[in-house]
């Protein structure tokens, strides 16, 4: 029993599952309180808070993923960063020591970058987000309180944006357990503050204060864990803009940022469209359904995410065969877990909500199943897109933006006509046209694999699936 517990404690996947469950399930595990103590309108307003806050996070412009990848390269002993591809050092060894000088320069550049961009984020949240919230809350009894709550929430989003890089840095140096531990502690603080606040009758304010508190706690522990693990000589560097570091990270970073905007339009913009055309009550129902499916999406994605630092290091060393073996097994685990979780959401969750006396309900079975299916296809191609990006390449810019814009346009046309069905189908059908399959083919091309051989061996061979058990 003790060796088993020690193995579980050392497992990055176990820590990541727990952290992802807490993080993505933030609005799931407290739902018995949220749904019971918040009115339908207030829950709909909170869903709008989250959607606008998610849009602000897009101004990260792709640096979050780039940070992890570049940190992995420096920690793996890379001599320098290049804009595209990987600089291959002929003298590099499989277990080469980290390039701490390069890592310090990366951190200093990031600190300078996020400080200045953070100012833009704050202005957009306060101005643009404030206007949207003002119109959304018109006619509500507690409109003034909700508008003030938005200002505090916007401040929390800004704070998290400026100082929220520690998990990416920890993941980059392979300290996945420490990154997840910081996330777990901050999420537990969130749960405690939300629970106490809701029971005390503070409504949406309980959620806002908990969100801000979570950011402070995550920053404290993330920084503490990173300093202890990285052991940088002289401690953390001050903010200093290294032009050569920025020039090497920016080309892929801004492309990733644009892809993130496309992903936001693909997935999250529908919350705002639902709010505009179908009202707060339906928005709450859609948001609840989406939260459950998104929780499942995030949990299943962990199987691949925890292996990305290792895959990045294998890319640096040109060990493609090992990448294929690790990645394909993780994809199979992801798909099995998602299918099992979907059955729970469709058939079990609707029976649980009345038991907790929820004021908000899930969507009907048809739209809910369609949402789960389209997110499964999204999950599948997302894993392969991450594999492509381990090459330090990002060829998804045009397809992501075009698809995102097409989904918004289709949703604006179909939602007033067909309600939830129109909104969900607009998301799924557009993705089927290109994004659901092209990243998969591109990832296999980057590994020198023929699609037919790969799928026959890793998807269609029963023994490959039985090896998971």
Secondary structure, DSSP 8 states (H G I E B T S, - for coil): -HHHHHHHHH-HHHHHHHHHHHHHTHHHHTHHHHHHHS-HHHHHHHHHHHHHHHHHHGGGTTHHHHHHHHHHHHHTT-S---SSS----TT--TT----HHHHHHHHHHHHHHHHHHHHHHHHHIIIIIHHHHHHHTTT-TTHHHHHHHHHHHHHHHHHHHHHTTHHHHHHHTT-HHHHHHHHHHHHHHHHHHHHHHHHTT-THHHHHHHHHHHHHHHHHHHHHHHHHHH--TTSS------HHHHHHHHHHHHHHHHHHHHHHHHHTHHHHHHHHHHHHHHHHHHHHHHHHHHHHHHHHHHHHHTTHHHHHHHHHHT-HHHHHHHHHHHHHHHHHHHHHHHHHIIIIIHHHHHHTT-SS----HHHHHHHHHHHHHHHHHHHHHHHHHTTT----HHHHHHHHHHHHHHHHHHHHHHTHHHHHHHHHHHHHHTHHHHHHHHHHHHTT--HHHHHHHHTS-HHHHHTT-
